[in-house]
Amino acid sequence: MKKNILVGVTSGIAIYKSLDLVSMLVKAGYEVNVVMTENATKLINPLIFETISQNKVYSDVFERDMDSEVKHIKLAKEADCFVIAPLTANTMAKLTYGIADNLITNIALAHTKKMILVPAMNVNMYENPITQKNIKTLSERHIVLSPDYGRLACGDYGKGKFPKAEKIFEEIESYFVKKDLLGKNILIGNGATVEDIDPVRYISNYSSGKMGNELALCAKRRGANVKVVCGKVSSDYKNFGIEYIDVKTNEEMFNSLKENFEETDILIMPAAPVDFKVKNKKDFKIKKTSKYENIELEDNIDILKTIAKDKKSQYVVGFAAETNSVKDYAISKLENKNLDMIVANDISVKDRGFGSDFNKVSIITKDSEVETELLTKREIADKILDAILEKIC
């Protein structure tokens, strides 16, 4: 059954950005209803929200449908999640003190679950001590997202920008997830490392970091404290409130992971460190000539093996991306690197593994083995976390 998301829209200048959020929710399969304040309807025509949500937009607390139910009570009861985005300073003050003088504030009083509130306003209004006091009060009962910093519609710079729709969407997704990793510290090594040949060329690999991205997001949704040490990878962790450390080389990744390992409960390592580095790296660009200089390679540190040998109570998960004898190599790595679990996949199969949104893996421990179907990497991330929980609980 579809989850019902009620989106409250107040009269902030960022109102047009709520259209992206509603569209994203509809595409993800949610049932979306929109309720607007009267002033919000003066900024943008409700018909646009109706077209995108495919549902009637409500704004009048006294409006009657064919049914006899009280509208604000019905909407409050039917909503699995109530999001107010954007939330103006005015409506925020009303929510804080229980004032119910429009449809949104009436629904808020009748809604019995936590709300997701997305403040967006001028920086001076946001930083006003009264607004900050209201945010503190509402945060005790609800989820209040922090606005972004940047250039505001009025021309000022500061905190008050409407967050990216992806960040709000992720918060809604997280809202429905059981917090079975609450309090766990999860450290994730992600992405490819880079080893320079000269100032313009380097050695790396095709790892996209998508598996690590999904693991980080899924772990955060489930309540974990997540920190990512990330190499060459495309992800805006900052938007999702995930702590991250950017690194480039194997040595940098190793040092960052080692530094954070002691406070970690679970280390998950989908990263793809380069196995070797250039021994005769040049500080200048190697020129194109008829006779190329030989590039000498030497072994890089085995990051996971070196860290795992010193583990105490930490649960350590490695990955094996192979092109042949996949399970044999994976089991060998599980034993040789002192791992608790290894996730193996065949990267030679088309449309799986590196760069793909899908994969099929084997989750292997010393006493168990589970092979998944072809799934999205998000689904696989949850299966890996489920398997870890089974072993540590």
Salt bridges, closest charged atoms under 4 A:
GLU63 OE2 - LYS56 NZ 2.84
ASP65 OD2 - LYS71 NZ 2.61
ASP67 OD2 - LYS74 NZ 3.22
ASP101 OD2 - LYS94 NZ 2.97
GLU170 OE2 - ARG221 NE 2.62
GLU173 OE2 - ARG378 NH1 2.46
ASP180 OD2 - ARG222 NH2 2.96
ASP196 OD2 - LYS248 NZ 2.84
ASP198 OD2 - ARG201 NH1 2.47
ASP236 OD2 - LYS164 NZ 3.78
GLU243 OE2 - LYS227 NZ 3.52
GLU293 OE2 - LYS282 NZ 3.07
ASP302 OD2 - LYS337 NZ 3.36
GLU322 OE2 - LYS333 NZ 2.90
ASP340 OD2 - LYS311 NZ 2.89
ASP357 OD1 - LYS210 NZ 3.06
ASP367 OD1 - LYS391 NZ 2.94
GLU369 OE2 - LYS327 NZ 2.72
GLU371 OE1 - LYS327 NZ 3.16
GLU371 OE2 - LYS360 NZ 3.69
ASP382 OD1 - ARG222 NH1 2.95
ASP386 OD1 - ARG222 NH2 2.60
